[in-house]
Amino acid sequence: MIKQLLNDNILVEVESKEQETASGLFLPESSSDKNIQTGVIAFVGTGKINDKGEIKPMQVKASDRVLFEKSYGAQEIKIDGKDYLKISESDVIAIIE
């Protein structure tokens, strides 16, 4: 169980990108751009520490639905049977509805 994430780390539950076409065909996740994804934030860190030792607060919070870029630093993590993707706050493009 996670007590608190550190720095600007975020754990996101990635939403499935499987889509249905107008004719009823399902397009698998592999057929679309995998670098830009959507998901719901499950856990956020305390914030990034600047050169002065001050913590810059996070701009996102748990339960925000976000559009993010899956960077090379992203890692897939399984905690208590749930799959998450660990990203940094800088990977978040937007908070969406």
C-alpha positions in Angstrom: 0.0 0.0 0.0 1.3 3.5 -0.9 1.5 6.0 2.0 2.9 8.9 0.0 4.6 9.4 -3.4 7.7 11.6 -3.4 8.8 14.5 -5.7 6.8 15.1 -8.9 5.9 11.4 -9.4 2.3 10.5 -10.4 0.6 7.1 -10.7 -2.1 7.0 -13.4 -4.7 4.4 -14.2 -4.5 4.4 -18.0 -7.8 4.4 -19.9 -8.2 1.8 -22.6 -7.8 3.3 -26.1 -9.9 0.6 -27.8 -12.3 2.3 -30.1 -15.4 1.3 -32.1 -15.8 2.5 -35.6 -19.1 3.6 -37.1 -19.5 0.2 -38.7 -19.1 -1.6 -35.4 -15.5 -2.8 -35.7 -13.3 -2.5 -32.7 -9.8 -1.0 -33.2 -7.3 -2.3 -30.8 -5.1 -0.1 -28.7 -2.1 -1.0 -30.9 -3.6 0.7 -34.0 -3.5 4.2 -32.5 -0.8 6.6 -31.3 0.4 5.1 -28.0 2.5 8.1 -26.9 -0.5 10.3 -26.1 -2.9 8.7 -23.6 -5.7 9.5 -21.1 -6.1 8.3 -17.6 -7.2 9.1 -14.1 -4.6 10.1 -11.5 -4.6 7.7 -8.5 -1.7 9.1 -6.5 0.4 12.3 -6.7 3.8 13.2 -5.1 4.5 16.1 -2.8 6.0 18.3 -5.6 9.4 19.0 -7.2 12.2 20.5 -5.1 13.9 23.5 -6.7 17.5 24.7 -6.4 16.6 26.7 -3.3 15.2 23.5 -1.5 11.6 24.7 -1.8 8.9 22.4 -2.9 6.9 23.5 -5.9 3.3 22.3 -5.3 1.8 19.9 -7.9 -0.7 21.3 -10.3 -2.7 18.1 -10.5 -4.5 16.0 -7.8 -5.8 12.5 -7.3 -9.0 11.8 -9.3 -8.1 14.3 -12.1 -8.6 12.9 -15.6 -5.6 13.9 -17.6 -4.1 13.8 -21.1 -0.4 12.8 -20.9 2.5 11.8 -23.0 4.0 8.4 -22.2 7.7 9.2 -22.1 10.6 6.8 -22.1 10.9 7.3 -18.3 7.3 6.0 -17.7 7.2 2.7 -15.9 4.4 0.2 -15.5 3.7 -0.7 -11.9 1.3 -3.2 -10.3 0.2 -2.5 -6.8 -2.4 -4.5 -4.9 -3.5 -6.2 -8.2 -4.0 -2.8 -10.0 -1.9 -1.6 -13.0 -0.6 1.9 -12.9 1.8 4.0 -15.0 4.4 6.1 -13.2 4.9 9.4 -14.9 6.3 12.8 -14.0 4.2 16.0 -13.7 6.0 17.3 -16.8 4.5 14.5 -18.8 0.9 15.8 -18.2 -0.4 17.9 -21.1 -3.8 18.9 -19.7 -6.5 18.2 -17.2 -9.6 17.1 -19.1 -13.3 16.5 -18.3 
